[in-house]
């Protein structure tokens, strides 16, 4: 990283891949040490600890920079709010479609691997509401911040600088998708997470504001929770609003591919 660079957004682009790898390794071992010392068995808590250690690295890496306040102010512009809504909702409908298409294969993999997540235990009553709230906080707040800093702020930036925009877009998004392979909907989750990663790379390149990415990512995860744990799923999958939801689904299936192809061609 180049500490002579004072702009927050530009400083992020100076963080080297080897620097972030070292930070990941150190954070991993520190998390393991704390986990063993305090006998921690929660995967979500382990993730939070790892994130906290990584945030120390990013705080050091961006120390003394300016321009962060401008990024915050940009979040409240009408154009930014519209972008957040369009990308979060469109990616959600694309995810629903892909989940439906790959449901038989994902179900087969679940039978083979017998994977169980704490979140699913909450639904079946084998965990308490406090853990559910903690996991929801992790998904809506912690994951968007940490994943956007790592995958778009560092990985995408470095790959783009070395090999070009298209290479950075594709490789960082594929890695982002593969990191979500351990979810119940294995194949579909990787695919739609990869697609969302591409839209976030484009958004970041167009705005140079990683905070906007974090808000889109957070809004998407929030919609996921609402879809699973509230009656929102019934509004989307059926009911009196089914026609409107169908229109939004078709629009999303057209918009997201066009968005990715158009801006990839334009920015390569």
ChimeraX attribute file (.defattr): number of C-alpha atoms within 10 A of each C-alpha:
attribute: neighborCount
match mode: 1-to-1
recipient: residues
	/A:1	15
	/A:2	14
	/A:3	15
	/A:4	9
	/A:5	17
	/A:6	15
	/A:7	15
	/A:8	19
	/A:9	19
	/A:10	17
	/A:11	21
	/A:12	24
	/A:13	20
	/A:14	18
	/A:15	21
	/A:16	15
	/A:17	16
	/A:18	9
	/A:19	13
	/A:20	19
	/A:21	11
	/A:22	12
	/A:23	17
	/A:24	18
	/A:25	12
	/A:26	16
	/A:27	21
	/A:28	18
	/A:29	12
	/A:30	15
	/A:31	22
	/A:32	16
	/A:33	12
	/A:34	14
	/A:35	16
	/A:36	11
	/A:37	9
	/A:38	8
	/A:39	10
	/A:40	13
	/A:41	10
	/A:42	12
	/A:43	12
	/A:44	16
	/A:45	17
	/A:46	17
	/A:47	15
	/A:48	19
	/A:49	19
	/A:50	21
	/A:51	22
	/A:52	16
	/A:53	17
	/A:54	22
	/A:55	17
	/A:56	12
	/A:57	19
	/A:58	18
	/A:59	10
	/A:60	11
	/A:61	20
	/A:62	21
	/A:63	13
	/A:64	14
	/A:65	17
	/A:66	15
	/A:67	13
	/A:68	15
	/A:69	9
	/A:70	10
	/A:71	17
	/A:72	14
	/A:73	9
	/A:74	17
	/A:75	18
	/A:76	12
	/A:77	11
	/A:78	10
	/A:79	10
	/A:80	16
	/A:81	15
	/A:82	12
	/A:83	17
	/A:84	23
	/A:85	15
	/A:86	16
	/A:87	23
	/A:88	22
	/A:89	19
	/A:90	23
	/A:91	26
	/A:92	22
	/A:93	22
	/A:94	24
	/A:95	23
	/A:96	19
	/A:97	18
	/A:98	16
	/A:99	20
	/A:100	12
	/A:101	12
	/A:102	16
	/A:103	16
	/A:104	12
	/A:105	14
	/A:106	20
	/A:107	13
	/A:108	12
	/A:109	16
	/A:110	16
	/A:111	9
	/A:112	9
	/A:113	9
	/A:114	9
	/A:115	11
	/A:116	12
	/A:117	11
	/A:118	17
	/A:119	15
	/A:120	13
	/A:121	13
	/A:122	15
	/A:123	14
	/A:124	9
	/A:125	9
	/A:126	11
	/A:127	14
	/A:128	12
	/A:129	12
	/A:130	10
	/A:131	16
	/A:132	17
	/A:133	12
	/A:134	13
	/A:135	19
	/A:136	18
	/A:137	13
	/A:138	18
	/A:139	20
	/A:140	21
	/A:141	18
	/A:142	18
	/A:143	20
	/A:144	22
	/A:145	21
	/A:146	20
	/A:147	17
	/A:148	25
	/A:149	21
	/A:150	21
	/A:151	19
	/A:152	29
	/A:153	25
	/A:154	22
	/A:155	24
	/A:156	29
	/A:157	26
	/A:158	22
	/A:159	20
	/A:160	20
	/A:161	13
	/A:162	11
	/A:163	10
	/A:164	15
	/A:165	21
	/A:166	17
	/A:167	16
	/A:168	22
	/A:169	27
	/A:170	20
	/A:171	18
	/A:172	26
	/A:173	27
	/A:174	18
	/A:175	16
	/A:176	25
	/A:177	21
	/A:178	17
	/A:179	14
	/A:180	17
	/A:181	16
	/A:182	14
	/A:183	16
	/A:184	19
	/A:185	20
	/A:186	20
	/A:187	21
	/A:188	24
	/A:189	24
	/A:190	22
	/A:191	22
	/A:192	21
	/A:193	22
	/A:194	24
	/A:195	22
	/A:196	27
	/A:197	28
	/A:198	28
	/A:199	25
	/A:200	25
	/A:201	27
	/A:202	21
	/A:203	22
	/A:204	21
	/A:205	18
	/A:206	11
	/A:207	14
	/A:208	16
	/A:209	21
	/A:210	23
	/A:211	20
	/A:212	24
	/A:213	30
	/A:214	24
	/A:215	22
	/A:216	25
	/A:217	27
	/A:218	21
	/A:219	21
	/A:220	24
	/A:221	20
	/A:222	17
	/A:223	18
	/A:224	19
	/A:225	15
	/A:226	13
	/A:227	17
	/A:228	12
	/A:229	11
	/A:230	12
	/A:231	10
	/A:232	15
	/A:233	14
	/A:234	14
	/A:235	15
	/A:236	20
	/A:237	13
	/A:238	13
	/A:239	11
	/A:240	10
	/A:241	12
	/A:242	14
	/A:243	13
	/A:244	11
	/A:245	17
	/A:246	15
	/A:247	11
	/A:248	18
	/A:249	22
	/A:250	14
	/A:251	14
	/A:252	22
	/A:253	17
	/A:254	13
	/A:255	17
	/A:256	21
	/A:257	14
	/A:258	12
	/A:259	15
	/A:260	20
	/A:261	12
	/A:262	11
	/A:263	15
	/A:264	18
	/A:265	10
	/A:266	8
	/A:267	12
	/A:268	11
